[in-house]
């Protein structure tokens, strides 16, 4: 059975992942051949450091392409980040977050996405 989209994107803090996150990710899997998950948070929430979130997401979604960027990982990635040399703070404008995710997809992962799955506006 053919999927509606080639590649779908799910973005969140996942700090920690919960049933709502699982529902959004499941919808992405149902509609897409490949699922990309990006998780970042600045500042980090206690007990939900990047390594832990990456483990949770890998366990929950072993076939997804998962990226958990941090300031240090961006610095060591040696990609042209333009204005994105650091993870944007949680409270910046949503347009910045959208552009950051676009940058991550293009410059870090080398992919484009056909659909974005979210529970937010």
C-alpha positions in Angstrom: 0.0 0.0 0.0 1.4 3.4 -1.0 1.8 6.1 1.5 0.5 9.6 0.9 3.8 11.3 1.6 7.4 10.4 1.0 8.8 12.0 4.1 7.1 13.5 7.2 8.5 15.7 10.0 7.6 15.7 13.7 9.2 18.4 15.9 8.9 18.7 19.7 10.7 18.9 23.0 9.6 15.4 24.0 10.6 16.2 27.5 9.4 13.6 28.2 7.5 11.9 25.4 3.9 11.3 26.2 0.8 9.7 24.6 0.0 12.9 22.6 3.5 12.8 21.1 3.0 9.1 20.3 -0.3 9.8 18.5 1.3 12.5 16.3 4.2 10.3 15.5 1.9 7.4 14.7 -0.1 9.6 12.3 3.2 10.5 10.6 4.1 6.8 10.2 0.7 6.0 8.8 1.0 8.7 6.1 4.7 8.7 5.3 7.3 6.3 3.9 9.9 7.9 6.1 9.5 9.9 9.4 12.0 12.5 10.6 11.8 13.5 14.3 13.6 16.7 15.6 13.8 17.3 19.3 15.3 20.3 20.9 14.8 22.5 24.0 16.5 25.5 25.3 16.7 25.7 28.2 16.7 22.0 28.8 14.1 20.6 31.3 15.4 18.8 34.4 15.8 15.1 33.8 15.2 15.4 30.0 18.7 16.1 28.7 19.4 15.6 24.9 21.0 12.2 25.3 18.0 10.9 27.3 15.5 12.3 24.8 17.4 10.7 22.0 17.3 7.3 23.8 13.6 7.7 24.5 12.8 8.5 20.8 15.0 5.8 19.4 13.2 3.3 21.6 9.8 4.6 20.7 10.5 5.1 17.0 13.4 2.8 15.9 12.8 3.3 12.2 12.6 7.1 12.4 15.4 9.4 11.5 16.0 11.3 14.8 18.0 14.5 15.3 18.5 16.0 18.8 20.5 19.2 18.1 22.4 21.0 20.8 24.7 24.1 20.6 27.7 21.8 20.9 26.5 19.5 18.2 25.8 22.4 15.8 29.2 23.8 16.4 30.9 20.4 15.6 28.7 19.7 12.6 30.7 22.0 10.4 27.7 23.1 8.3 26.9 26.6 7.1 24.3 27.6 9.6 23.9 31.1 8.5 22.2 32.6 11.5 21.8 29.3 13.2 24.9 28.6 15.2 22.9 27.7 18.3 19.6 26.2 19.2 17.0 28.9 19.5 15.5 29.5 22.9 12.0 28.1 23.6 10.4 31.5 23.8 11.5 33.0 20.5 9.0 33.7 17.7 7.6 30.6 16.0 8.9 31.8 12.7 12.5 31.4 14.0 11.7 27.8 15.1 10.3 27.0 11.7 13.3 28.4 9.9 15.6 26.5 12.3 13.8 23.2 11.5 14.1 24.0 7.8 17.8 24.6 8.3 18.2 21.3 10.2 16.4 19.4 7.5 18.4 20.9 4.6 21.9 21.6 6.0 22.3 18.9 8.7 20.1 16.0 7.5 20.2 16.8 3.8 16.5 16.1 3.3 13.3 17.9 2.4 9.9 17.0 3.9 6.5 16.7 2.3 4.4 17.0 5.4 4.7 18.3 9.0 2.8 16.6 11.7 1.9 18.6 14.8 -0.7 19.1 17.5 -0.1 22.8 17.5 -1.5 25.6 15.2 
